[in-house]
Amino acid sequence: MFTTKALTLSALSLSMAIMSSGMASADDIEKKCRIYANTALAQYNVAIKHNCGYGGPVWSNDFMHHYGWCLRGNNHKQVQWGTNLRIKGLKTCKGN
């Protein structure tokens, strides 16, 4: 079970990994994108469990949607944006 706190810690870990990487190799980017997509799905599942009613691409339940977005261009440098947006949404929905 994922809590808002656990997802926040996951997002912080992801952010630290991204910031510390500097010039990321293709393998590093792929790994970060896999983590990002899995985090997005976990956040989606929490939103569903709490009947948050969110939609749109940021709240997609499709792993390949998030993973593919992350791999395109320099999006891997912006994954924190989507993760933080979902964290904010979950906190609002759950009243935390």
LUMDRENKOL-575810 format. One record per residue (C-alpha): residue number from 1; residue in three letters; chain; x, y, z. Coordinates in Angstrom, 1 decimal, always signed. Layout:
LUMDRENKOL-575810
+------+------+-------+--------+--------+--------+
| resi | resn | chain |      X |      Y |      Z |
+------+------+-------+--------+--------+--------+
|  NUM |  Ala |     A |      X |      Y |      Z |
...
+------+------+-------+--------+--------+--------+
This chain:
LUMDRENKOL-575810
+------+------+-------+--------+--------+--------+
| resi | resn | chain |      X |      Y |      Z |
+------+------+-------+--------+--------+--------+
|    1 |  Met |     A |   +0.0 |   +0.0 |   +0.0 |
|    2 |  Phe |     A |   +1.3 |   +3.4 |   -0.9 |
|    3 |  Thr |     A |   +0.8 |   +6.4 |   +1.3 |
|    4 |  Thr |     A |   +1.3 |  +10.1 |   +0.4 |
|    5 |  Lys |     A |   +4.4 |  +10.1 |   +2.6 |
|    6 |  Ala |     A |   +5.8 |   +7.0 |   +0.9 |
|    7 |  Leu |     A |   +5.2 |   +8.5 |   -2.5 |
|    8 |  Thr |     A |   +6.8 |  +11.8 |   -1.4 |
|    9 |  Leu |     A |   +9.9 |   +9.9 |   -0.3 |
|   10 |  Ser |     A |   +9.9 |   +8.1 |   -3.6 |
|   11 |  Ala |     A |   +9.7 |  +11.4 |   -5.5 |
|   12 |  Leu |     A |  +12.5 |  +12.8 |   -3.4 |
|   13 |  Ser |     A |  +14.7 |   +9.8 |   -4.1 |
|   14 |  Leu |     A |  +14.0 |  +10.1 |   -7.8 |
|   15 |  Ser |     A |  +14.8 |  +13.8 |   -7.7 |
|   16 |  Met |     A |  +18.1 |  +13.1 |   -5.9 |
|   17 |  Ala |     A |  +19.0 |  +10.4 |   -8.4 |
|   18 |  Ile |     A |  +18.3 |  +12.8 |  -11.3 |
|   19 |  Met |     A |  +20.2 |  +15.7 |   -9.8 |
|   20 |  Ser |     A |  +23.2 |  +13.7 |   -8.8 |
|   21 |  Ser |     A |  +23.6 |  +12.1 |  -12.2 |
|   22 |  Gly |     A |  +24.9 |  +15.1 |  -14.2 |
|   23 |  Met |     A |  +25.4 |  +13.6 |  -17.7 |
|   24 |  Ala |     A |  +23.2 |  +10.5 |  -17.6 |
|   25 |  Ser |     A |  +23.9 |   +7.5 |  -19.8 |
|   26 |  Ala |     A |  +21.2 |   +5.9 |  -21.8 |
|   27 |  Asp |     A |  +21.0 |   +3.1 |  -19.2 |
|   28 |  Asp |     A |  +20.6 |   +5.7 |  -16.4 |
|   29 |  Ile |     A |  +17.8 |   +7.5 |  -18.3 |
|   30 |  Glu |     A |  +16.0 |   +4.2 |  -18.9 |
|   31 |  Lys |     A |  +16.2 |   +3.3 |  -15.3 |
|   32 |  Lys |     A |  +15.0 |   +6.8 |  -14.2 |
|   33 |  Cys |     A |  +12.1 |   +6.6 |  -16.6 |
|   34 |  Arg |     A |  +11.2 |   +3.1 |  -15.4 |
|   35 |  Ile |     A |  +11.1 |   +4.4 |  -11.8 |
|   36 |  Tyr |     A |   +9.1 |   +7.5 |  -12.9 |
|   37 |  Ala |     A |   +6.5 |   +5.4 |  -14.7 |
|   38 |  Asn |     A |   +6.2 |   +3.0 |  -11.8 |
|   39 |  Thr |     A |   +5.8 |   +5.9 |   -9.4 |
|   40 |  Ala |     A |   +3.1 |   +7.5 |  -11.6 |
|   41 |  Leu |     A |   +1.2 |   +4.2 |  -11.7 |
|   42 |  Ala |     A |   +1.4 |   +3.9 |   -7.9 |
|   43 |  Gln |     A |   +0.1 |   +7.5 |   -7.6 |
|   44 |  Tyr |     A |   -2.7 |   +6.7 |  -10.0 |
|   45 |  Asn |     A |   -3.7 |   +3.7 |   -7.9 |
|   46 |  Val |     A |   -3.8 |   +5.7 |   -4.7 |
|   47 |  Ala |     A |   -6.0 |   +8.3 |   -6.5 |
|   48 |  Ile |     A |   -8.4 |   +5.5 |   -7.7 |
|   49 |  Lys |     A |   -8.5 |   +4.0 |   -4.2 |
|   50 |  His |     A |   -9.5 |   +7.4 |   -2.8 |
|   51 |  Asn |     A |  -12.0 |   +8.2 |   -5.6 |
|   52 |  Cys |     A |  -10.1 |  +11.4 |   -6.4 |
|   53 |  Gly |     A |  -11.6 |  +11.6 |   -9.9 |
|   54 |  Tyr |     A |   -8.4 |  +12.8 |  -11.6 |
|   55 |  Gly |     A |   -7.9 |  +12.3 |  -15.3 |
|   56 |  Gly |     A |   -5.8 |  +13.4 |  -18.2 |
|   57 |  Pro |     A |   -2.3 |  +12.3 |  -19.3 |
|   58 |  Val |     A |   -0.6 |  +13.0 |  -15.9 |
|   59 |  Trp |     A |   -3.0 |  +10.6 |  -14.3 |
|   60 |  Ser |     A |   -2.8 |   +7.8 |  -16.9 |
|   61 |  Asn |     A |   -2.8 |   +4.2 |  -15.8 |
|   62 |  Asp |     A |   -0.6 |   +3.2 |  -18.8 |
|   63 |  Phe |     A |   +3.0 |   +2.4 |  -17.9 |
|   64 |  Met |     A |   +4.1 |   +2.9 |  -21.5 |
|   65 |  His |     A |   +2.5 |   +6.3 |  -21.6 |
|   66 |  His |     A |   +4.6 |   +7.6 |  -18.7 |
|   67 |  Tyr |     A |   +7.7 |   +5.7 |  -19.7 |
|   68 |  Gly |     A |   +7.6 |   +6.8 |  -23.3 |
|   69 |  Trp |     A |   +7.0 |  +10.4 |  -22.4 |
|   70 |  Cys |     A |  +10.0 |  +10.3 |  -20.1 |
|   71 |  Leu |     A |  +12.3 |   +8.8 |  -22.8 |
|   72 |  Arg |     A |  +11.3 |  +11.5 |  -25.4 |
|   73 |  Gly |     A |  +13.8 |  +14.3 |  -25.8 |
|   74 |  Asn |     A |  +14.9 |  +15.7 |  -22.5 |
|   75 |  Asn |     A |  +11.7 |  +14.9 |  -20.6 |
|   76 |  His |     A |  +13.7 |  +12.7 |  -18.2 |
|   77 |  Lys |     A |  +15.0 |  +16.0 |  -16.8 |
|   78 |  Gln |     A |  +11.5 |  +17.1 |  -16.0 |
|   79 |  Val |     A |  +10.0 |  +14.0 |  -14.3 |
|   80 |  Gln |     A |   +9.9 |  +15.7 |  -11.0 |
|   81 |  Trp |     A |   +7.2 |  +18.0 |  -12.3 |
|   82 |  Gly |     A |   +4.7 |  +15.2 |  -13.0 |
|   83 |  Thr |     A |   +5.6 |  +13.4 |   -9.8 |
|   84 |  Asn |     A |   +5.1 |  +16.6 |   -7.7 |
|   85 |  Leu |     A |   +1.9 |  +17.4 |   -9.5 |
|   86 |  Arg |     A |   +0.4 |  +14.0 |   -8.6 |
|   87 |  Ile |     A |   +1.7 |  +14.3 |   -5.0 |
|   88 |  Lys |     A |   -0.1 |  +17.7 |   -4.7 |
|   89 |  Gly |     A |   -3.2 |  +16.2 |   -6.1 |
|   90 |  Leu |     A |   -3.1 |  +13.2 |   -3.7 |
|   91 |  Lys |     A |   -2.6 |  +15.5 |   -0.7 |
|   92 |  Thr |     A |   -5.6 |  +17.7 |   -1.8 |
|   93 |  Cys |     A |   -7.8 |  +14.7 |   -2.4 |
|   94 |  Lys |     A |   -6.9 |  +12.9 |   +0.8 |
|   95 |  Gly |     A |   -7.0 |  +16.1 |   +2.8 |
|   96 |  Asn |     A |   -3.3 |  +15.7 |   +4.0 |
+------+------+-------+--------+--------+--------+
